[in-house]
Amino acid sequence: MTTAPLPANEADRLAALRALALLDTPGEERFDRITRAAAAALDAPMSVVSLVDDQRQWFKSSVGVELCETSRDVAFCAHAIAGDHLLVVEDAAADPRFADNPLVTGPPHIRFYAGEPVRTPEGLAMGTLCVFDTVPRTLSERQALVLQTLARWAEEELVAADMRVLTRQVELLRQRNQLILDSVAHGICGVDAEGRIGFANPAAGRITGYTLGELFGQQFHSLLHHSHPDGTPYAWADCPNYLTLQDGRGRSVEREHLWCENGQPVIIDWRSEAMVDDDGVIGAVITFSDISDRVALETMKDEFVSVVSHELRTPLTSIRGSLGLLAGGVYGPVSEEAQHMLSIAVESTDRLVRLINDILDLERLQSGRLELDVRTRPVLELFDAAVAAVGPKAEEVGITIEVSDTVGSVKADPDRLVQVLVNLLANAVKFSDAGSTVRLSARPDPDTGATLLEVADQGRGIPADRLAGIFERFVQADASDRRERGGSGLGLTISRSIMEAHGGSLSARSEPGLGSVFTASIPATEDTGPGSGPGSGTPDAEVLVVEDDGGLAEVIQAAIQARGITVAAVSSEPAAAEWLGRGLPRLLLLDLGLPGDDGFGVLDRLRSAPGGGGVPVLVYSVRDLDGAERRRLRGAGAEFLSKATTEVAVVAERIEQLLHNRTGA
Amino acid sequence: MPRHLLLVEDEDAIREVAVVALERVGGWRVTAAADGQLALGMARTDPPDAILLDVMMPGLDGPATLAALRREAVLAGVPVIFLTAKVQATERERLMGLGAAGVIAKPFDPMELSREITNLLGFGP
C-alpha cells in the first residue's frame, strides 16, 4: 500500500479547509442529494463527499457507508487530491497502491473507486466526490462526465458553506461593534460629504435629546451646531467639520455648544475625523462629549475661590485695622517689646493678605479666566518699573542691578510682565550676597525670534535636583533661607502661569555656587519679531504721527501719551517712509499738508506694506478736501478730522477708541 | 471745622476701626451708617463733603447706594470713594466706571487711610 503524496500547497489547503468550518458538522440535505445522485447515476452502492484533513478523511455525506471517517493513510481520496483529475481505480485488488489497503481487504471491500477532486474557487482541493463498488468495474466516458459535473455542484455547495460562515462572522462582528457603540458615553455621528447624518449612536441621541430617527438624514451642522454660544449664527463654511470634509484633516474643538431638541445648549468638546477612500473624502466621523458638568464645576470652583478670598479679607480687615491702630500709638504709647510684637502681627497679616491675593491670582491664571491687556511697550519702560519696585531693597543689601536691552519693544500685558520681572528680581536679590550684581536683560532668540527676558544673579544657585520643583506651589528654593522670606511660595508658579498665558514660558538654569539665570520668553509676533527693528535701538511706537508743524506735533504727542499710548512723530514724507520701512504702527495720524508731498504718498506707502492694509488711519488736516480727495481717502480706509473744527484732545480720544477696538478682538 | 466724611460699612468691627482711623488719626468729622438706606437718610439730613462707601452690603449695595445718591439734587455732586475686598482689575474698572472718585482695597492700613482718601479727593479734613 502506498501512502498518497501530499499536494503541493498542503498548508494553504488545510487553512482553506479549516476556514470552511465544515469538518465534524452534522449531515446536510444539500450534500446528501449529491451523493444520492452520484450513487444512482453511476449505479454504485456507495458514494461519499469526503474532506481530507491533515490526519484523516472525514465524510460530510455518504450513501451506503457506515463509517464517517478513516485515517488519511488508507484514504483513496488522498490520492485523488494529489492529482488534478478524476482518479479511477478499476480493480483495487490488482492495483499495487491499494491491494493491501484495509478498506479493500476488509469492509467495505472496495474493488472499484472513482473520485473527482472538489476544489475551492482558488483551486485548493478540499476532498472528493467519489463512488465505489465491491466489484471491479470500468467507468464509461458518460459516467465520468456525470461524476465530474456532480463534483462541480458539490463545489458550489462549498462556496455556499463559505458564504454562511462569512455571514455569521460578519453578523457577530456587527453585533459586537453595535455593543461597543451602544455603550460608549461619547456621542458618535457618521456624516456624508455634505455633513448629513447617516449614523448616530445612542449616546448622540441622549446628549442632544433627539431620537436616532430624528437625527438620520439631517445635516449635523444646521440641526445641532447652527449658532455660537452667544446666539450669533455659526456659518457652515466656518465650521471645522466643513473644513475637515474639504481637506481630509482631522480637527478637534473645545467648548462649543450643541443645540438640543428642547432648544437648550449643551457644552461639548468634539472631534471630526475624515473618512477617505480612493476618490477622496466621502464623509466624516464626529465624536463629541458632554462637558457641561466639568464646566459647571470649574465655574463653581472659580466662584468659590472668589468668595473665599473675599470672605477671608473681611476679618483680616478688622485684624489689620485694630493692630494698625495699636501699633500706630493711637491708644497711647506702647512699650518697645509690645511694639515689636505688634509689628510681627501686622507683618504676618500683610503676608496673609498677599497669600490670598496670590492664590486668587493663580487660580484665575490656571483656569484661563484671566484676561490679558496686551499692548506694545518699550522694554526699557517695563524694566524701569520693575527696578523701581526692587531697587530700594537691593540697595539696602548692597546689590547692584544692571539693565540691558537689544529688543526694543515687546507685546505683552505690561502690568503682568512687570509682575513677573519684579518676582524674578526680588528672588535674585534675596538669594544674592552683598557686592554682587543682578543683570536684567532683553534679547531676541536667534532661532525663533522670540523675546527673551533674563534675570541673572551671582548667588548661591539652586541644586539640579530641586531646579524643576521651584515652579511648584509653595516650594521655596531654600528651606534654610536666613533672610526674611515673606513670600507666599507662589511667586514663581504665578510668574510661569503669566508667561504661559502669553503663549511663552519661564525656565531656569543654575550652577550651585555660581548663580542662576531665569529666562522669560514671549513668542515673536509680526509686531516685535525679527524685521521690526531688533537692535535698531529705536523704541517701537503704537501711533505714528506725520505732522510738519513741530509745535502742534508736540501737543498731539503729549495728548496721546497721556492716554498711555506710545507715539512717534516724523515731519516729512521721506522720514515717514523710512519709519514704515522698519515696521508698522498700530495707527497712523497723518497731516495732508506736508512739504513737497500731498500726504497721500504716505498713505499709499502704508497700504502697500505687508500688513499695512489693516492699520487704521486718521487724517488730521487744516485744508478742506475736494470730492475727489475725499473719495480717495474713503477708498484707502482713512478717517478725516479737520484741524479747524476738531480739538487735539478729541483726536487723542478717537485714537484711543480705535486702538482699544483692535485689542478687544 | 473739619470736613465731614460719611462712612457706610455693614461690618461692625471694620466700621469701628475705620471711624477711629478717620477721626482720631485723620481728623475728619465722621458719621457712620451700617447700610445704604440709613446712609441716604443721614446724608439728606446732614450732607457730607465726601462719602466712603463699602461695596458688598446686604440690601442696597454700594453701587445701588451711589445711584440713589446721584438722584438727589443736593447729594449728586458729593464725591464717593468705594471700599472693597474684591481686588481684581476688572472690578476696579467697573467701580471707577460708575463715577467714583476712587477705590480703596480691604484690608487697609488704618494709619494711612485718611491720607489715601485725601489724595483721591484732592482735599483733606
Boltz contact constraints between the chains, C-beta under 6 A:
constraints:
  - contact:
      token1: [A, 310]
      token2: [B, 85]
      max_distance: 6.0
  - contact:
      token1: [A, 313]
      token2: [B, 85]
      max_distance: 6.0
  - contact:
      token1: [A, 313]
      token2: [B, 106]
      max_distance: 6.0
  - contact:
      token1: [A, 314]
      token2: [B, 11]
      max_distance: 6.0
  - contact:
      token1: [A, 316]
      token2: [B, 107]
      max_distance: 6.0
  - contact:
      token1: [A, 317]
      token2: [B, 14]
      max_distance: 6.0
  - contact:
      token1: [A, 317]
      token2: [B, 106]
      max_distance: 6.0
  - contact:
      token1: [A, 317]
      token2: [B, 107]
      max_distance: 6.0
  - contact:
      token1: [A, 318]
      token2: [B, 13]
      max_distance: 6.0
  - contact:
      token1: [A, 318]
      token2: [B, 14]
      max_distance: 6.0
  - contact:
      token1: [A, 320]
      token2: [B, 107]
      max_distance: 6.0
  - contact:
      token1: [A, 321]
      token2: [B, 17]
      max_distance: 6.0
  - contact:
      token1: [A, 321]
      token2: [B, 110]
      max_distance: 6.0
  - contact:
      token1: [A, 322]
      token2: [B, 17]
      max_distance: 6.0
  - contact:
      token1: [A, 324]
      token2: [B, 109]
      max_distance: 6.0
  - contact:
      token1: [A, 324]
      token2: [B, 110]
      max_distance: 6.0
  - contact:
      token1: [A, 324]
      token2: [B, 111]
      max_distance: 6.0
  - contact:
      token1: [A, 325]
      token2: [B, 20]
      max_distance: 6.0
  - contact:
      token1: [A, 325]
      token2: [B, 110]
      max_distance: 6.0
  - contact:
      token1: [A, 328]
      token2: [B, 111]
      max_distance: 6.0
  - contact:
      token1: [A, 330]
      token2: [B, 24]
      max_distance: 6.0
  - contact:
      token1: [A, 353]
      token2: [B, 107]
      max_distance: 6.0
